[in-house]
């Protein structure tokens, strides 16, 4: 997903270089089920971009991107259900 500028809606940027020296993309096997889930979720979130944008105002501090929060919730649910 391309980085976009929003006033209150945080950007969905992934910067693995802040505290980690390990590239997670290299550590997850190519056949891991999370890769398929990530592709599906990313496509769904791209289609919801305009809906997310309409929910946020143009002034104030930026928040955590809703895409990141939804990905985290889905990952948490997946590990809770252990499928």
N, C-alpha and C positions, 0 to 999 in steps of 0.2 A: 504494500500500500504506500503510495507516495506521501511524503510529509507535507502537510497543509498547515496554514496558519489559521488559528481560531483565537478569539479573544478569551472566552472563559472555558471553552472545551479544550482540554489538553491534547497535544499531538500524540499520535500513536507511533512514537519513535522507539527503536530498539538499539540501545548502545551498550553492547556487551563489554566495552572497554573501561567502564568506570571503575569497577572493583574486581572484575574477574579477568583472569588471563587465559581462561579456557573457553574455546568456541563451542557453545552447546550444540550447534548444528553439526559439528564434526563428531560429537560424542554420542548422538542419538543414531542408532543403526538405520539404514535406509529402509528396511522392511518393518520398522516399528509402527504399530497401529496409531500412535500419536501423530505421525506425519500425515496420515490420511485424514484424521480428524482435524488437524490444523488447516489443511487445504480447504476442507469443507467449511469450517468456521470462518476462515479469512474471506472466502467468497461470499458467505452470507452477510458478514459484517460490512463488506464493501457495498452490497446492495442496500444496506440500512444507513449508509452515510448521510443522506439528505434528511432522514428522520432524526438522527442524532443531532445534526447541525441545527435543526429547527427548535430543539429543546433548550439550547444554550443561548444566553444573552450575549450582548456585544461588549459589556463592561464588566470589570471585576478581575479577580485572580483566575488564572487558568487552573483547571482541575485535572485529575487523572483521566485519561481518555477512556470513554465508556467501552471501547473495544478491548482495552487491556483488562478492565474489570470483568467483562463477560468471559474473556478467555480464562482468567484466573478462576472464576466461578465454575466454568465447565470442567476445568482440570481438577478442581477440588471435588466436584460431584463424581467424576470418573474414578478418582482414587477412593472415594468413599464407597462407591458401588463395586469396585474391584472387578470390572469386566475387561 
